[in-house]
Amino acid sequence: MGLSRDLVQTREFFTSRAAGWEDRHPDDDVLFNWAVNQLKLSPGDVAIDAGCGSGRALAPMRAAVGPQGAVLGIDATPAMLCEAARLGRQAISVCVVGDVGALPVRENCVAGILAAGLLPHLPDPVGTLREMARVAQPGARLGVFHPIGRLALAARHKHRGAHAHDMNIDPHRIGPLLAEGGWTLEHLDDADDHYLALGVRDG
């Protein structure tokens, strides 16, 4: 099955930016480690980095779940996964090209999902959240994360006509959006320099 038009556009956008991606954002490691910690993963768990890009979250995920656990990174952009491989991330996780709206994972097996920088790029955020809920165990955690504040993120996306209130992560929208997708908003950290909405799988 081919990629949707939206995924093709996302792939085109990130392909030209993949090489050296982390060199342009050198201070994000601390925030990614903090965001993964909020998922409260345990040894033996299954974790997913949805829209993993260059795989910045994969190492802390692997450290949390240990050798008995499993870590999956999935991204629509092959060039980003090539960057992840160059950085050694494929040695600690399974990394696949794919659509986060159709995860190659069975139901009710995942303990934690990180969606970093993902929701503003989704044409069907509710459908994708439902897909994540499908694979998640009851009580699993989902971290909707950005290593940048909402206003700064909107400024970065201004070429798309985006505003801070219409990227699926507005404080007034994220709770209802998660609820429609099968998640309960447990905590919202809407800071000037980062963003994390932590959802818990219903049921």
N, C-alpha and C positions, 0 to 999 in steps of 0.2 A: 504494500500500500504506500502511495506517495505521501509526501508531507503536504499539509494544508498551505494555502497562500500565505497565511500569517506566519507559519513556521518557516516558510521559504524566506520571507522578509527578515525575520529574526536571524536566520542563519546568515543571510547576506550582511546584516549589520555587524554581527560579531566576528565573522570570518576575517574581515580586514583589521580587526582589533585584537585578535587572539594572541599573536606572537608578542611576548613581553607584557602581557596583560597585568601580571602582578607587579612588574617593575613600575608601572604607572600608578599603582595603588599600594605602596610598600608598607603602609601602617595598618593594614586591615587584619593582619593575623590575630592580634589580640582580641578584636571584636568577634572574629569568626570563632575563636576558641571559646569565648564567653557565650556566644549564641548556641554552640553545640552543647555546652555544659547545661544550658537551660532545658535541654531535651531529657536530661536525667537518664541517660542510657546506662545499661548494666552489662557486665560480661555475658556473652552469649546472645545478646540481642541482635536483631536485624535492623539496620538503619539505611535510609535513603537520602542522598543529596540530590534533590530534584532541580534540574537546571544547574548542574554542578560546575559548568564552565571549566576553568583550569584546575578545579578540584581542591580548592583551598580548605574546605571543610573535611576532606576525606581523612587526613591524618588524625585530627582530634576525634573523629568518629571511630576510627580503627582503634585508637588508644582506649576509648570508652568501652567498646564491645569486646575487645581482646581477640585472641586467636580463635576462640570458639564461636565468635559472632560473625556476621556477614555485613559488608558495606557495599552498596550499589550507588554509583554515580551515573546519572543519565542526563544527556544534553542533546539538543537538536543540531549542534554545530560541530562537525568533525574536526575543524581546525582547533576548537577549544579543547577537545579531547587529545589532540596531538600535543598541545601545550601541556596538558596534564601528564601525558606520557613522558614528555621531555623533562618534567619536573619530578618524575619518579612516582607519581600517584597511582599508576596502574599496577604497581607492585604491591600495593596495600589494599586494593579494592577492585571490584569489577566495574569497568567503565564502558558504557554502551551508548551508541547514537540512537536516539529515539524521541518519542513524544511523551512528555510527562502526563498527558491526558490519556495515555494508554500504557500503563506501567506493566512491564513483563514480570509480574510478581503475583503469586497466588493470594487469595483473600486471607485477612486476619492474621498476618504473620509479622508485620512491621511494628517495631516499638517506638521509632522516632523518625521524623522526616524534617529536613531542613529545606526551605524554599527561599533561597537567598537571591534577591533581585529578580524574582520571577513574576509576581502577580501583575506588574504593569505591562508585561509583554503578552499576557494571555487574552485571546479573543473570547474564551469561555471560562472565566475563573471559577464559576460554580461547578461546571462539569469537571474541571480538573481537581477541585477540592473534593468532589464526590469520589473521583477515582482514587485519590489519596486515602480517603476514608475507607474505600473498599478493601485496600490492602492492609489497613492499620488494625491492630488489636484494639479492643475496647480499653480505653485509658491511655492509648498511645498519644504522644505529643507531636505537634506540628509547629515549627518555628517559621513564621513569615518574617524574613529578616532583610535588612539593608544596612551596610556599614557606612551609612550616610543618612542625614536627616531628611524628612519629607520635602522641605522647602528647597534644599540643595538638590535633591533628586529631581524635583520638578524643573529646576533650572537646567539640569543636565539633559532633560528630555524635552526642552522647549521647542526643539526642531520638529517635534511631533505634535505641537500644540497642547502639550500636557500641562496641567495645573496640579497643585498639591492636593486638591480635593477630588480629582477624578482618575487616580491611578490605582483604584481598588484598595487602597490602604488608609484612606481617611479615617480618623477615629470614630466618626459617626457611621461609617460604612463597613468597617472590617468585621465588627461583631455580627451583624445580620448576614454578611457575606459568608463568614465561617459557618454560622448556624445553618444556612441553606445548603451548605456543602457537607453537613454532618459532623461539625466540630463545635465545641463550646469555647468561647474566648475566656481564657483563665487569667491572662495578664497582658497589659499593653504598656510598652515602654517606648513612648513617642518623644525621643530626646532630640536635641539639636544636632547631634553628631551620629546618631544611629536610630534604628527603628526595629522593634521586635514585637510582634503579636504572637502570643503563645496560645495555641488551641489544643484542646484535649478531645480525643475521639469519644463521641457519644456512645452510650451502651456499656 
